[in-house]
Amino acid sequence: MLFGQSIDQKLDLLLKDWYSSHDMLFCIHPVDGSILIWLVDWLDEYMPGCYRQAQISFHAKLPNTIPVGDAISLTNSVFL
C-alpha cells in the first residue's frame, strides 16, 4: 500500500502544479520577427464551484527571433 500511496501523492502534486501554473499564448510579429508572449491566469480552475475570470497579461517580447521573411510567411498560416 505504501507504493500506491506514494504514487497518489505524486499525482496529486503534479495536478496541483498543473492547475497553479500559468498558461501561455504567443504570436510572431510580422514586421520585425519578434515573438510576443502573454501569460494567462486561472484558465484551468480546479476548485469546484469557484469561478474566476481568466486574466491575460503581456509578459515579454523577444526581438528579432525569426527572420522577417519567414515571419511574414508564417503569420498567414500559424494560428494559436
mmCIF file as gemmi writes it, N, C-alpha and C atoms, coordinates in Angstrom:
data_model
loop_
_atom_site.group_PDB
_atom_site.id
_atom_site.type_symbol
_atom_site.label_atom_id
_atom_site.label_alt_id
_atom_site.label_comp_id
_atom_site.label_asym_id
_atom_site.label_entity_id
_atom_site.label_seq_id
_atom_site.pdbx_PDB_ins_code
_atom_site.Cartn_x
_atom_site.Cartn_y
_atom_site.Cartn_z
_atom_site.occupancy
_atom_site.B_iso_or_equiv
_atom_site.pdbx_formal_charge
_atom_site.auth_seq_id
_atom_site.auth_asym_id
_atom_site.pdbx_PDB_model_num
ATOM 1 N N . MET Axp A 1 ? 0.796 -1.21 0 1 0 ? 1 A 1
ATOM 2 C CA . MET Axp A 1 ? 0 0 0 1 0 ? 1 A 1
ATOM 3 C C . MET Axp A 1 ? 0.84 1.276 0 1 0 ? 1 A 1
ATOM 4 N N . LEU Axp A 2 ? 2.016 1.217 0.575 1 0 ? 2 A 1
ATOM 5 C CA . LEU Axp A 2 ? 2.86 2.41 0.6 1 0 ? 2 A 1
ATOM 6 C C . LEU Axp A 2 ? 3.239 2.852 -0.807 1 0 ? 2 A 1
ATOM 7 N N . PHE Axp A 3 ? 3.476 1.893 -1.685 1 0 ? 3 A 1
ATOM 8 C CA . PHE Axp A 3 ? 3.818 2.235 -3.064 1 0 ? 3 A 1
ATOM 9 C C . PHE Axp A 3 ? 2.66 2.958 -3.735 1 0 ? 3 A 1
ATOM 10 N N . GLY Axp A 4 ? 1.438 2.464 -3.557 1 0 ? 4 A 1
ATOM 11 C CA . GLY Axp A 4 ? 0.254 3.095 -4.14 1 0 ? 4 A 1
ATOM 12 C C . GLY Axp A 4 ? 0 4.474 -3.576 1 0 ? 4 A 1
ATOM 13 N N . GLN Axp A 5 ? 0.25 4.642 -2.281 1 0 ? 5 A 1
ATOM 14 C CA . GLN Axp A 5 ? 0.041 5.949 -1.67 1 0 ? 5 A 1
ATOM 15 C C . GLN Axp A 5 ? 1.052 6.964 -2.192 1 0 ? 5 A 1
ATOM 16 N N . SER Axp A 6 ? 2.273 6.556 -2.384 1 0 ? 6 A 1
ATOM 17 C CA . SER Axp A 6 ? 3.271 7.498 -2.874 1 0 ? 6 A 1
ATOM 18 C C . SER Axp A 6 ? 2.963 7.929 -4.313 1 0 ? 6 A 1
ATOM 19 N N . ILE Axp A 7 ? 2.439 7.017 -5.125 1 0 ? 7 A 1
ATOM 20 C CA . ILE Axp A 7 ? 2.046 7.388 -6.488 1 0 ? 7 A 1
ATOM 21 C C . ILE Axp A 7 ? 0.873 8.361 -6.455 1 0 ? 7 A 1
ATOM 22 N N . ASP Axp A 8 ? -0.097 8.12 -5.578 1 0 ? 8 A 1
ATOM 23 C CA . ASP Axp A 8 ? -1.229 9.041 -5.443 1 0 ? 8 A 1
ATOM 24 C C . ASP Axp A 8 ? -0.767 10.418 -4.988 1 0 ? 8 A 1
ATOM 25 N N . GLN Axp A 9 ? 0.162 10.449 -4.055 1 0 ? 9 A 1
ATOM 26 C CA . GLN Axp A 9 ? 0.674 11.732 -3.574 1 0 ? 9 A 1
ATOM 27 C C . GLN Axp A 9 ? 1.429 12.46 -4.679 1 0 ? 9 A 1
ATOM 28 N N . LYS Axp A 10 ? 2.221 11.747 -5.443 1 0 ? 10 A 1
ATOM 29 C CA . LYS Axp A 10 ? 2.948 12.368 -6.554 1 0 ? 10 A 1
ATOM 30 C C . LYS Axp A 10 ? 1.986 12.886 -7.616 1 0 ? 10 A 1
ATOM 31 N N . LEU Axp A 11 ? 0.958 12.096 -7.89 1 0 ? 11 A 1
ATOM 32 C CA . LEU Axp A 11 ? -0.044 12.523 -8.867 1 0 ? 11 A 1
ATOM 33 C C . LEU Axp A 11 ? -0.776 13.767 -8.384 1 0 ? 11 A 1
ATOM 34 N N . ASP Axp A 12 ? -1.122 13.812 -7.107 1 0 ? 12 A 1
ATOM 35 C CA . ASP Axp A 12 ? -1.77 14.996 -6.545 1 0 ? 12 A 1
ATOM 36 C C . ASP Axp A 12 ? -0.871 16.227 -6.661 1 0 ? 12 A 1
ATOM 37 N N . LEU Axp A 13 ? 0.417 16.058 -6.393 1 0 ? 13 A 1
ATOM 38 C CA . LEU Axp A 13 ? 1.352 17.175 -6.516 1 0 ? 13 A 1
ATOM 39 C C . LEU Axp A 13 ? 1.481 17.643 -7.967 1 0 ? 13 A 1
ATOM 40 N N . LEU Axp A 14 ? 1.537 16.701 -8.899 1 0 ? 14 A 1
ATOM 41 C CA . LEU Axp A 14 ? 1.611 17.07 -10.314 1 0 ? 14 A 1
ATOM 42 C C . LEU Axp A 14 ? 0.365 17.827 -10.765 1 0 ? 14 A 1
ATOM 43 N N . LEU Axp A 15 ? -0.802 17.351 -10.335 1 0 ? 15 A 1
ATOM 44 C CA . LEU Axp A 15 ? -2.042 18.046 -10.693 1 0 ? 15 A 1
ATOM 45 C C . LEU Axp A 15 ? -2.103 19.436 -10.071 1 0 ? 15 A 1
ATOM 46 N N . LYS Axp A 16 ? -1.647 19.561 -8.836 1 0 ? 16 A 1
ATOM 47 C CA . LYS Axp A 16 ? -1.637 20.873 -8.181 1 0 ? 16 A 1
ATOM 48 C C . LYS Axp A 16 ? -0.715 21.829 -8.941 1 0 ? 16 A 1
ATOM 49 N N . ASP Axp A 17 ? 0.469 21.342 -9.338 1 0 ? 17 A 1
ATOM 50 C CA . ASP Axp A 17 ? 1.382 22.17 -10.128 1 0 ? 17 A 1
ATOM 51 C C . ASP Axp A 17 ? 0.772 22.54 -11.479 1 0 ? 17 A 1
ATOM 52 N N . TRP Axp A 18 ? 0.081 21.598 -12.101 1 0 ? 18 A 1
ATOM 53 C CA . TRP Axp A 18 ? -0.558 21.836 -13.403 1 0 ? 18 A 1
ATOM 54 C C . TRP Axp A 18 ? -1.581 22.967 -13.295 1 0 ? 18 A 1
ATOM 55 N N . TYR Axp A 19 ? -2.435 22.881 -12.279 1 0 ? 19 A 1
ATOM 56 C CA . TYR Axp A 19 ? -3.501 23.873 -12.148 1 0 ? 19 A 1
ATOM 57 C C . TYR Axp A 19 ? -2.988 25.231 -11.682 1 0 ? 19 A 1
ATOM 58 N N . SER Axp A 20 ? -1.899 25.267 -10.941 1 0 ? 20 A 1
ATOM 59 C CA . SER Axp A 20 ? -1.411 26.54 -10.42 1 0 ? 20 A 1
ATOM 60 C C . SER Axp A 20 ? -0.42 27.228 -11.352 1 0 ? 20 A 1
ATOM 61 N N . SER Axp A 21 ? 0.023 26.547 -12.402 1 0 ? 21 A 1
ATOM 62 C CA . SER Axp A 21 ? 0.984 27.172 -13.318 1 0 ? 21 A 1
ATOM 63 C C . SER Axp A 21 ? 0.273 28.032 -14.354 1 0 ? 21 A 1
ATOM 64 N N . HIS Axp A 22 ? 1.029 28.948 -14.93 1 0 ? 22 A 1
ATOM 65 C CA . HIS Axp A 22 ? 0.488 29.85 -15.946 1 0 ? 22 A 1
ATOM 66 C C . HIS Axp A 22 ? 0.321 29.119 -17.274 1 0 ? 22 A 1
ATOM 67 N N . ASP Axp A 23 ? -0.67 29.53 -18.034 1 0 ? 23 A 1
ATOM 68 C CA . ASP Axp A 23 ? -0.782 29.116 -19.43 1 0 ? 23 A 1
ATOM 69 C C . ASP Axp A 23 ? -0.182 30.248 -20.262 1 0 ? 23 A 1
ATOM 70 N N . MET Axp A 24 ? 0.3 29.912 -21.455 1 0 ? 24 A 1
ATOM 71 C CA . MET Axp A 24 ? 0.958 30.917 -22.288 1 0 ? 24 A 1
ATOM 72 C C . MET Axp A 24 ? 0.313 30.997 -23.665 1 0 ? 24 A 1
ATOM 73 N N . LEU Axp A 25 ? 0.288 32.2 -24.177 1 0 ? 25 A 1
ATOM 74 C CA . LEU Axp A 25 ? -0.091 32.456 -25.568 1 0 ? 25 A 1
ATOM 75 C C . LEU Axp A 25 ? 1.085 33.171 -26.215 1 0 ? 25 A 1
ATOM 76 N N . PHE Axp A 26 ? 1.319 32.891 -27.479 1 0 ? 26 A 1
ATOM 77 C CA . PHE Axp A 26 ? 2.384 33.628 -28.154 1 0 ? 26 A 1
ATOM 78 C C . PHE Axp A 26 ? 2.017 33.842 -29.613 1 0 ? 26 A 1
ATOM 79 N N . CYS Axp A 27 ? 2.649 34.841 -30.213 1 0 ? 27 A 1
ATOM 80 C CA . CYS Axp A 27 ? 2.464 35.094 -31.635 1 0 ? 27 A 1
ATOM 81 C C . CYS Axp A 27 ? 3.757 35.631 -32.219 1 0 ? 27 A 1
ATOM 82 N N . ILE Axp A 28 ? 3.877 35.544 -33.513 1 0 ? 28 A 1
ATOM 83 C CA . ILE Axp A 28 ? 5.04 36.04 -34.238 1 0 ? 28 A 1
ATOM 84 C C . ILE Axp A 28 ? 4.653 37.355 -34.895 1 0 ? 28 A 1
ATOM 85 N N . HIS Axp A 29 ? 5.382 38.403 -34.585 1 0 ? 29 A 1
ATOM 86 C CA . HIS Axp A 29 ? 5.087 39.714 -35.158 1 0 ? 29 A 1
ATOM 87 C C . HIS Axp A 29 ? 5.643 39.768 -36.582 1 0 ? 29 A 1
ATOM 88 N N . PRO Axp A 30 ? 4.793 40.074 -37.585 1 0 ? 30 A 1
ATOM 89 C CA . PRO Axp A 30 ? 5.235 40.003 -38.981 1 0 ? 30 A 1
ATOM 90 C C . PRO Axp A 30 ? 6.174 41.131 -39.404 1 0 ? 30 A 1
ATOM 91 N N . VAL Axp A 31 ? 6.228 42.224 -38.665 1 0 ? 31 A 1
ATOM 92 C CA . VAL Axp A 31 ? 7.048 43.358 -39.082 1 0 ? 31 A 1
ATOM 93 C C . VAL Axp A 31 ? 8.52 43.166 -38.746 1 0 ? 31 A 1
ATOM 94 N N . ASP Axp A 32 ? 8.801 42.706 -37.511 1 0 ? 32 A 1
ATOM 95 C CA . ASP Axp A 32 ? 10.206 42.582 -37.117 1 0 ? 32 A 1
ATOM 96 C C . ASP Axp A 32 ? 10.621 41.164 -36.721 1 0 ? 32 A 1
ATOM 97 N N . GLY Axp A 33 ? 9.727 40.184 -36.796 1 0 ? 33 A 1
ATOM 98 C CA . GLY Axp A 33 ? 10.07 38.801 -36.487 1 0 ? 33 A 1
ATOM 99 C C . GLY Axp A 33 ? 10.215 38.501 -35.013 1 0 ? 33 A 1
ATOM 100 N N . SER Axp A 34 ? 9.723 39.376 -34.154 1 0 ? 34 A 1
ATOM 101 C CA . SER Axp A 34 ? 9.82 39.124 -32.727 1 0 ? 34 A 1
ATOM 102 C C . SER Axp A 34 ? 8.685 38.203 -32.276 1 0 ? 34 A 1
ATOM 103 N N . ILE Axp A 35 ? 8.901 37.55 -31.147 1 0 ? 35 A 1
ATOM 104 C CA . ILE Axp A 35 ? 7.873 36.694 -30.554 1 0 ? 35 A 1
ATOM 105 C C . ILE Axp A 35 ? 7.293 37.43 -29.356 1 0 ? 35 A 1
ATOM 106 N N . LEU Axp A 36 ? 5.972 37.544 -29.323 1 0 ? 36 A 1
ATOM 107 C CA . LEU Axp A 36 ? 5.264 38.193 -28.226 1 0 ? 36 A 1
ATOM 108 C C . LEU Axp A 36 ? 4.641 37.108 -27.353 1 0 ? 36 A 1
ATOM 109 N N . ILE Axp A 37 ? 4.79 37.237 -26.036 1 0 ? 37 A 1
ATOM 110 C CA . ILE Axp A 37 ? 4.311 36.212 -25.105 1 0 ? 37 A 1
ATOM 111 C C . ILE Axp A 37 ? 3.381 36.85 -24.079 1 0 ? 37 A 1
ATOM 112 N N . TRP Axp A 38 ? 2.226 36.204 -23.882 1 0 ? 38 A 1
ATOM 113 C CA . TRP Axp A 38 ? 1.271 36.602 -22.861 1 0 ? 38 A 1
ATOM 114 C C . TRP Axp A 38 ? 1.086 35.452 -21.88 1 0 ? 38 A 1
ATOM 115 N N . LEU Axp A 39 ? 0.846 35.781 -20.61 1 0 ? 39 A 1
ATOM 116 C CA . LEU Axp A 39 ? 0.536 34.782 -19.592 1 0 ? 39 A 1
ATOM 117 C C . LEU Axp A 39 ? -0.953 34.834 -19.276 1 0 ? 39 A 1
ATOM 118 N N . VAL Axp A 40 ? -1.555 33.668 -19.074 1 0 ? 40 A 1
ATOM 119 C CA . VAL Axp A 40 ? -2.974 33.573 -18.758 1 0 ? 40 A 1
ATOM 120 C C . VAL Axp A 40 ? -3.105 32.928 -17.381 1 0 ? 40 A 1
ATOM 121 N N . ASP Axp A 41 ? -3.757 33.625 -16.464 1 0 ? 41 A 1
ATOM 122 C CA . ASP Axp A 41 ? -4.02 33.092 -15.118 1 0 ? 41 A 1
ATOM 123 C C . ASP Axp A 41 ? -5.453 32.599 -15.041 1 0 ? 41 A 1
ATOM 124 N N . TRP Axp A 42 ? -5.649 31.555 -14.271 1 0 ? 42 A 1
ATOM 125 C CA . TRP Axp A 42 ? -6.956 30.99 -13.948 1 0 ? 42 A 1
ATOM 126 C C . TRP Axp A 42 ? -7.732 30.501 -15.169 1 0 ? 42 A 1
ATOM 127 N N . LEU Axp A 43 ? -7.031 29.983 -16.152 1 0 ? 43 A 1
ATOM 128 C CA . LEU Axp A 43 ? -7.713 29.381 -17.291 1 0 ? 43 A 1
ATOM 129 C C . LEU Axp A 43 ? -8.274 28.015 -16.911 1 0 ? 43 A 1
ATOM 130 N N . ASP Axp A 44 ? -7.494 27.249 -16.154 1 0 ? 44 A 1
ATOM 131 C CA . ASP Axp A 44 ? -7.935 25.957 -15.633 1 0 ? 44 A 1
ATOM 132 C C . ASP Axp A 44 ? -8.271 26.132 -14.162 1 0 ? 44 A 1
ATOM 133 N N . GLU Axp A 45 ? -9.523 26.035 -13.825 1 0 ? 45 A 1
ATOM 134 C CA . GLU Axp A 45 ? -9.935 26.178 -12.428 1 0 ? 45 A 1
ATOM 135 C C . GLU Axp A 45 ? -10.13 24.806 -11.83 1 0 ? 45 A 1
ATOM 136 N N . TYR Axp A 46 ? -9.469 24.514 -10.734 1 0 ? 46 A 1
ATOM 137 C CA . TYR Axp A 46 ? -9.528 23.183 -10.153 1 0 ? 46 A 1
ATOM 138 C C . TYR Axp A 46 ? -10.399 23.091 -8.919 1 0 ? 46 A 1
ATOM 139 N N . MET Axp A 47 ? -10.974 24.189 -8.475 1 0 ? 47 A 1
ATOM 140 C CA . MET Axp A 47 ? -11.844 24.151 -7.305 1 0 ? 47 A 1
ATOM 141 C C . MET Axp A 47 ? -13.296 24.164 -7.769 1 0 ? 47 A 1
ATOM 142 N N . PRO Axp A 48 ? -14.031 23.075 -7.554 1 0 ? 48 A 1
ATOM 143 C CA . PRO Axp A 48 ? -15.429 23.033 -7.986 1 0 ? 48 A 1
ATOM 144 C C . PRO Axp A 48 ? -16.259 24.128 -7.306 1 0 ? 48 A 1
ATOM 145 N N . GLY Axp A 49 ? -17.083 24.782 -8.084 1 0 ? 49 A 1
ATOM 146 C CA . GLY Axp A 49 ? -17.95 25.827 -7.55 1 0 ? 49 A 1
ATOM 147 C C . GLY Axp A 49 ? -17.288 27.183 -7.446 1 0 ? 49 A 1
ATOM 148 N N . CYS Axp A 50 ? -16.007 27.256 -7.652 1 0 ? 50 A 1
ATOM 149 C CA . CYS Axp A 50 ? -15.281 28.529 -7.587 1 0 ? 50 A 1
ATOM 150 C C . CYS Axp A 50 ? -15.047 29.014 -9.012 1 0 ? 50 A 1
ATOM 151 N N . TYR Axp A 51 ? -15.437 30.243 -9.299 1 0 ? 51 A 1
ATOM 152 C CA . TYR Axp A 51 ? -15.26 30.781 -10.639 1 0 ? 51 A 1
ATOM 153 C C . TYR Axp A 51 ? -14.388 32.019 -10.572 1 0 ? 51 A 1
ATOM 154 N N . ARG Axp A 52 ? -13.369 32.045 -11.385 1 0 ? 52 A 1
ATOM 155 C CA . ARG Axp A 52 ? -12.507 33.219 -11.506 1 0 ? 52 A 1
ATOM 156 C C . ARG Axp A 52 ? -12.405 33.6 -12.969 1 0 ? 52 A 1
ATOM 157 N N . GLN Axp A 53 ? -12.426 34.867 -13.208 1 0 ? 53 A 1
ATOM 158 C CA . GLN Axp A 53 ? -12.279 35.382 -14.567 1 0 ? 53 A 1
ATOM 159 C C . GLN Axp A 53 ? -10.834 35.184 -15.006 1 0 ? 53 A 1
ATOM 160 N N . ALA Axp A 54 ? -10.628 34.578 -16.162 1 0 ? 54 A 1
ATOM 161 C CA . ALA Axp A 54 ? -9.272 34.42 -16.688 1 0 ? 54 A 1
ATOM 162 C C . ALA Axp A 54 ? -8.668 35.795 -16.943 1 0 ? 54 A 1
ATOM 163 N N . GLN Axp A 55 ? -7.413 35.952 -16.591 1 0 ? 55 A 1
ATOM 164 C CA . GLN Axp A 55 ? -6.723 37.22 -16.774 1 0 ? 55 A 1
ATOM 165 C C . GLN Axp A 55 ? -5.511 37.007 -17.667 1 0 ? 55 A 1
ATOM 166 N N . ILE Axp A 56 ? -5.367 37.898 -18.638 1 0 ? 56 A 1
ATOM 167 C CA . ILE Axp A 56 ? -4.263 37.82 -19.591 1 0 ? 56 A 1
ATOM 168 C C . ILE Axp A 56 ? -3.365 39.031 -19.369 1 0 ? 56 A 1
ATOM 169 N N . SER Axp A 57 ? -2.069 38.788 -19.266 1 0 ? 57 A 1
ATOM 170 C CA . SER Axp A 57 ? -1.125 39.893 -19.108 1 0 ? 57 A 1
ATOM 171 C C . SER Axp A 57 ? 0.054 39.696 -20.059 1 0 ? 57 A 1
ATOM 172 N N . PHE Axp A 58 ? 0.495 40.81 -20.639 1 0 ? 58 A 1
ATOM 173 C CA . PHE Axp A 58 ? 1.644 40.762 -21.539 1 0 ? 58 A 1
ATOM 174 C C . PHE Axp A 58 ? 2.876 40.45 -20.714 1 0 ? 58 A 1
ATOM 175 N N . HIS Axp A 59 ? 3.698 39.513 -21.205 1 0 ? 59 A 1
ATOM 176 C CA . HIS Axp A 59 ? 4.852 39.084 -20.424 1 0 ? 59 A 1
ATOM 177 C C . HIS Axp A 59 ? 6.183 39.501 -21.045 1 0 ? 59 A 1
ATOM 178 N N . ALA Axp A 60 ? 6.363 39.228 -22.324 1 0 ? 60 A 1
ATOM 179 C CA . ALA Axp A 60 ? 7.674 39.506 -22.906 1 0 ? 60 A 1
ATOM 180 C C . ALA Axp A 60 ? 7.602 39.677 -24.417 1 0 ? 60 A 1
ATOM 181 N N . LYS Axp A 61 ? 8.591 40.364 -24.939 1 0 ? 61 A 1
ATOM 182 C CA . LYS Axp A 61 ? 8.801 40.468 -26.383 1 0 ? 61 A 1
ATOM 183 C C . LYS Axp A 61 ? 10.247 40.062 -26.635 1 0 ? 61 A 1
ATOM 184 N N . LEU Axp A 62 ? 10.42 39.031 -27.435 1 0 ? 62 A 1
ATOM 185 C CA . LEU Axp A 62 ? 11.758 38.562 -27.796 1 0 ? 62 A 1
ATOM 186 C C . LEU Axp A 62 ? 12.071 39.106 -29.187 1 0 ? 62 A 1
ATOM 187 N N . PRO Axp A 63 ? 12.841 40.189 -29.269 1 0 ? 63 A 1
ATOM 188 C CA . PRO Axp A 63 ? 13.043 40.864 -30.557 1 0 ? 63 A 1
ATOM 189 C C . PRO Axp A 63 ? 13.914 40.065 -31.527 1 0 ? 63 A 1
ATOM 190 N N . ASN Axp A 64 ? 13.598 40.224 -32.807 1 0 ? 64 A 1
ATOM 191 C CA . ASN Axp A 64 ? 14.374 39.653 -33.908 1 0 ? 64 A 1
ATOM 192 C C . ASN Axp A 64 ? 14.65 38.164 -33.732 1 0 ? 64 A 1
ATOM 193 N N . THR Axp A 65 ? 13.648 37.417 -33.301 1 0 ? 65 A 1
ATOM 194 C CA . THR Axp A 65 ? 13.805 35.986 -33.064 1 0 ? 65 A 1
ATOM 195 C C . THR Axp A 65 ? 13.749 35.199 -34.362 1 0 ? 65 A 1
ATOM 196 N N . ILE Axp A 66 ? 12.876 35.599 -35.263 1 0 ? 66 A 1
ATOM 197 C CA . ILE Axp A 66 ? 12.674 34.899 -36.532 1 0 ? 66 A 1
ATOM 198 C C . ILE Axp A 66 ? 12.986 35.891 -37.656 1 0 ? 66 A 1
ATOM 199 N N . PRO Axp A 67 ? 13.693 35.48 -38.708 1 0 ? 67 A 1
ATOM 200 C CA . PRO Axp A 67 ? 13.953 36.382 -39.83 1 0 ? 67 A 1
ATOM 201 C C . PRO Axp A 67 ? 12.64 36.951 -40.388 1 0 ? 67 A 1
ATOM 202 N N . VAL Axp A 68 ? 12.669 38.214 -40.788 1 0 ? 68 A 1
ATOM 203 C CA . VAL Axp A 68 ? 11.457 38.918 -41.216 1 0 ? 68 A 1
ATOM 204 C C . VAL Axp A 68 ? 10.765 38.203 -42.367 1 0 ? 68 A 1
ATOM 205 N N . GLY Axp A 69 ? 11.504 37.712 -43.339 1 0 ? 69 A 1
ATOM 206 C CA . GLY Axp A 69 ? 10.889 36.993 -44.466 1 0 ? 69 A 1
ATOM 207 C C . GLY Axp A 69 ? 10.117 35.773 -44.003 1 0 ? 69 A 1
ATOM 208 N N . ASP Axp A 70 ? 10.68 35.026 -43.068 1 0 ? 70 A 1
ATOM 209 C CA . ASP Axp A 70 ? 9.983 33.86 -42.525 1 0 ? 70 A 1
ATOM 210 C C . ASP Axp A 70 ? 8.782 34.274 -41.683 1 0 ? 70 A 1
ATOM 211 N N . ALA Axp A 71 ? 8.933 35.353 -40.908 1 0 ? 71 A 1
ATOM 212 C CA . ALA Axp A 71 ? 7.834 35.816 -40.059 1 0 ? 71 A 1
ATOM 213 C C . ALA Axp A 71 ? 6.631 36.232 -40.901 1 0 ? 71 A 1
ATOM 214 N N . ILE Axp A 72 ? 6.896 36.908 -42.021 1 0 ? 72 A 1
ATOM 215 C CA . ILE Axp A 72 ? 5.798 37.334 -42.899 1 0 ? 72 A 1
ATOM 216 C C . ILE Axp A 72 ? 5.077 36.123 -43.489 1 0 ? 72 A 1
ATOM 217 N N . SER Axp A 73 ? 5.849 35.116 -43.888 1 0 ? 73 A 1
ATOM 218 C CA . SER Axp A 73 ? 5.208 33.933 -44.496 1 0 ? 73 A 1
ATOM 219 C C . SER Axp A 73 ? 4.502 33.056 -43.469 1 0 ? 73 A 1
ATOM 220 N N . LEU Axp A 74 ? 4.947 33.075 -42.21 1 0 ? 74 A 1
ATOM 221 C CA . LEU Axp A 74 ? 4.316 32.249 -41.171 1 0 ? 74 A 1
ATOM 222 C C . LEU Axp A 74 ? 3.035 32.842 -40.622 1 0 ? 74 A 1
ATOM 223 N N . THR Axp A 75 ? 2.911 34.164 -40.621 1 0 ? 75 A 1
ATOM 224 C CA . THR Axp A 75 ? 1.765 34.782 -39.962 1 0 ? 75 A 1
ATOM 225 C C . THR Axp A 75 ? 0.437 34.41 -40.618 1 0 ? 75 A 1
ATOM 226 N N . ASN Axp A 76 ? 0.432 34.07 -41.884 1 0 ? 76 A 1
ATOM 227 C CA . ASN Axp A 76 ? -0.831 33.686 -42.528 1 0 ? 76 A 1
ATOM 228 C C . ASN Axp A 76 ? -1.248 32.268 -42.214 1 0 ? 76 A 1
ATOM 229 N N . SER Axp A 77 ? -0.311 31.409 -41.807 1 0 ? 77 A 1
ATOM 230 C CA . SER Axp A 77 ? -0.652 30.004 -41.602 1 0 ? 77 A 1
ATOM 231 C C . SER Axp A 77 ? -0.581 29.566 -40.148 1 0 ? 77 A 1
ATOM 232 N N . VAL Axp A 78 ? -0.019 30.356 -39.259 1 0 ? 78 A 1
ATOM 233 C CA . VAL Axp A 78 ? 0.092 29.957 -37.863 1 0 ? 78 A 1
ATOM 234 C C . VAL Axp A 78 ? -0.994 30.652 -37.054 1 0 ? 78 A 1
ATOM 235 N N . PHE Axp A 79 ? -1.889 29.87 -36.484 1 0 ? 79 A 1
ATOM 236 C CA . PHE Axp A 79 ? -2.932 30.383 -35.602 1 0 ? 79 A 1
ATOM 237 C C . PHE Axp A 79 ? -2.885 29.594 -34.321 1 0 ? 79 A 1
ATOM 238 N N . LEU Axp A 80 ? -2.905 30.274 -33.19 1 0 ? 80 A 1
ATOM 239 C CA . LEU Axp A 80 ? -2.845 29.605 -31.893 1 0 ? 80 A 1
ATOM 240 C C . LEU Axp A 80 ? -4.123 29.85 -31.131 1 0 ? 80 A 1
